Amino acid sequence: MAASGTPQGDGPGLEQEGIWEEPGEATGDAESEPTTAASAGTEGLTSRLTSTARTPGPAGLTYADVPNRIMALVIDIIVLSVIGFALAWLFGGLVSEPGAIDAPGGQLDLVAFLVVLVLQLALSIAYFAGLWTFLGATAGMRLLGLRIGDEADGRLISWRQSLIRWLFLGLPALLASLAIYVPNTIGLILGALGVVWLLLLLYTIAQSPTKQGLQDRYAHTIVIKVRRRAV
């Protein structure tokens, strides 16, 4: 691929939805990178987490900043939580009383919980991996102007890359949503584990000069910023 601001062969809808950042528009983020030993501490980490400075990527692409990535993920978790709540009430009632995943008295209906959990797993894979593969972005990412691409050239990623990324990010996001619609000890524990893992991923993103957390390093992907075309 030629070193230009617009990757080729990225999908038919790219030109209509927006264009990639041009090389001349990206600016360095020296302020967000550690320059002294002290900046590697809490203050340095905080500045990297909250920095919105643009960082040039391959072929002039611009890595997405951490705050926007956090907001996009929160939106995605909310979307999945709402759908998950509907599934818990609807399909849980097929094997138990309507809406009885968390039965009266706080006892978890295990059969109903497992049914909904399997459905949620399928939904999570379709939502995250499917949208990453075919559209390059989830609903939350599209709202924040972010896209996922291959780390080499920014093109759309494969199913294999999407599934690897889902194991690191999509699955913990699903666990984090469980506490919302399963107010039970099991749901709270799984939800807490999901949140802790997401915080760890956030830390690895902030520590990476290319904004690649564990999910991106193993999947060989990057999250980049897109610029909307003026209308």
N, C-alpha and C positions, 0 to 999 in steps of 0.2 A: 504493500500500500504506500502510495506517495505521501510524503509528510505534508499534509494540508490540513486545514481546519475542519473539513467535512469528510468523514469516512464514507467509503463507497459500499454499495451492496448491503445497506443496513436495514432495509425494509421499505416497502412502498409508502408507508405513512409518515416517514420521518420529515419529509419536506413540508407536509401540511401542518404538522404539529409544532414544529420549531426547528431551529438549527443549532449546530454545535457552536461553542464559543470559538471565536477566531483567535489565532495565535497572538495577534497584536493587542487583544483585549484582556488577556490574562496578566495578572500582576503577581509578583512574588509575595510570599507570606513570611518574610524574615522575622516579622514581629511575633508570629505564632510558633517559631521554631526555637528550641532551647539554645542559648548562646553561652550560658554560664552553668556552673555546677548547681547553683541555687535554683535556677529555673527548672531543673529536673525534679524538684520537690513539688509540694502541693500547689504553690503559686504558679509554677510553670505548667502543671497539668491543667489547672483551672483555666489558664489563658488559652491553652490549646483546645479545650472543650468548648469554650465560648467564642473562639475566634471565627470570624466570617471572612477572613482574608482569602483571596483566591490563590490556589497553588497550581502552576502549570503542570499538565500531564503530557502523555505521549501525543505526538502529532498536533500539539496546540490545544488539546482538550483540557478542561479545567476540573480538578477534583472537587467534589461537593464538600461543603463545610459540615462540621459535626452538628451544630444546632439544627440545620435543616434536615439532616438525616434523622435526628431524634424525633423531630416533629412529624416527619413522614411515617416513621415506625409507630408512633403513638396513634396516628390516624388509622393505620392499618390494623392495629390491635383493637381499636374501638370498633371498626367495621366487623372484624371477625368475632368480637365479643357479642355484638348485637345479633349476628347471624347464629352464633353458638347458643345464645339464650333461646332463640326461636326454635332451634333444633332440639334443645334440651326439653323444652315444653311440649313440642309436637311429637317427636319420635320417642322420647322417654315415656310418654303416655301410652305408646303402643304395647309396651311390655310391663307397664305398671299403671298407677293412677295418673291422670293428666298432670303433667308438670311435676311428677314425684321423683325426680332425680335426687332431690334432697327431701326426703319424706318427713312428715310431722315428727317432731321430737329430735330432729337433727340427724337422723340415721340415713346414711347414704344407701340408695337402692342400687346395688352393685351392677345388676343386669342392665338397668336403664342407663347407668353411668357408662358402662362399657360400650353399649350401642351408640350412644351419643359421641363418645370419645373416638370410635372408629370413623363415624361420619365427619367429625371435626378434623381428624387427620387427613382424610381425603379432601375436605374443603381447603385445608391449609396448604396442601401440596398444589392443588389446582390454582389457588389464589396466588401464592407466592411464586412457585416454580413456573406455573403456566404463564402468568403475566410477565415474569422476568424473561422467559424464553421468547414469547411471541410479540410482546409489546415493549419489552425493555424497562418496564416500570409498573409498580403497583398503583393503586388509586392514590395513596398518600404521597408517593413519589411524584406522580403527575401533577398533583396540586402544588407541590413545592418546586417543580421544575427540575427534577432529578431523573437520571437514567442510569441503568446498569449496562456496562459493556465489557468486552474482553480487554484484559489489561494491556495487550499488545497494540490494539488499534481502535478500541472503543466500539467494535461491531457487536451486533446482537450475540448473546451467549447461547451455548448448547444446552440441551436437556441435562446432560451430565453435570455441567457447571451449575445449573440451577438447583439440581437435587443436592449437590454437595453444599451449596450455600444455604439451602433450606434446612439441612441437618444442623447447621451452626446457628442459623437465625430464625427461620420459620418455625421450627419445632419449639424452641424456647419461648417464642412469641405466643404460640398456642398454649403452652403451659401457663404463661403469665396471665392469659385470659380466663383460665379455669376458675380462679378465685372469684371472678366477677359473677359467673352464673352457677357456680357450685359452692355455696356458702357452707362448706363442710370441711372438717379437718384435713381430709385428703386433698381437696381442692385448694385449700390454703397453703398446704405444704408444697404441692406441685407448683402452684402459682409463685410462691416465694423462691423456689429453685429457678424457675424461669426468669424471674426478675434479676436474681443474682448473676445468672449467666449472661443476660443482656447487658448488665453493668460491666461485666468483664470484657465483653466484646466492645463496648463503648471505650473502655480504657485502651484496648489494643488499637482502636481506630485513632484515638488521640495521640498515641505514641508513634504512629506510623507517619513518615513524611509524605507518603503517597495516599494517606487516609484509607489504608487497607487494613481492616480488622482481620481476625482469624478466618472469618467466613470468606473474605476476599482473597486472602493469601492462598488458602487451600483450593479455592475454586478458580483462581487466576482471573479475578474480575476486578473492576473498578467502578465506583459510583461517581458520575460526572454531572456537571451542571449544564443545563441547556438554556439557550437564549431564545425567547419567543420572537417571532418575526412581527414587526409592526404592521397593524392593519389600518 
